[in-house]
Amino acid sequence: MKNEVGFHVPVRPMPPDWIFEMGTPNFVPAPELWEWIRKVFLDPKSKLFNPDHMHLRSFRYPDIAVMWARSGFKKQGRQVIGTTEKVMINAGGWKKERQEEQYI
């Protein structure tokens, strides 16, 4: 895809069609989207490289998870179709470390 500023951006993967059917999960893994994110935003050679996100370059799927969602949601009057969040585990000490280890 060529844009107004004259550089090429790899086409973003699209969610599978079946995710929008009735009775499917609300979220499904999207490892192909993580690879696209790495190429577009985390590669220093990319025109859209963002140095604020350098810390993410060390992650490999599934150490960091990207998921497709069946739908977006409204927040402060806007339609949100993508978000980033850290998994928050409600525990402390060894229990928290064990839960994080199991989750990852």
Residue pairs with C-beta under 8 A, 6 or more apart in sequence:
1 8
1 9
1 10
1 11
2 8
3 9
5 47
7 47
9 40
9 47
9 48
10 36
10 39
10 40
12 33
12 36
13 30
13 32
13 33
13 36
15 28
15 30
15 68
16 28
16 68
18 24
19 25
19 28
19 68
19 70
20 70
24 70
25 70
26 69
26 70
27 67
27 68
27 69
27 70
28 67
28 68
29 62
29 65
29 66
29 67
29 68
30 66
30 67
30 68
31 61
31 62
31 66
33 66
33 68
34 61
34 64
34 65
34 66
35 61
37 66
38 57
39 46
40 46
40 48
41 48
41 49
41 50
41 53
42 49
42 50
42 53
42 54
42 56
42 57
43 49
56 64
62 104
63 104
69 81
72 79
72 80
72 81
72 82
73 79
73 80
74 80
87 100
87 103
89 96
89 99
89 100
89 103
91 99
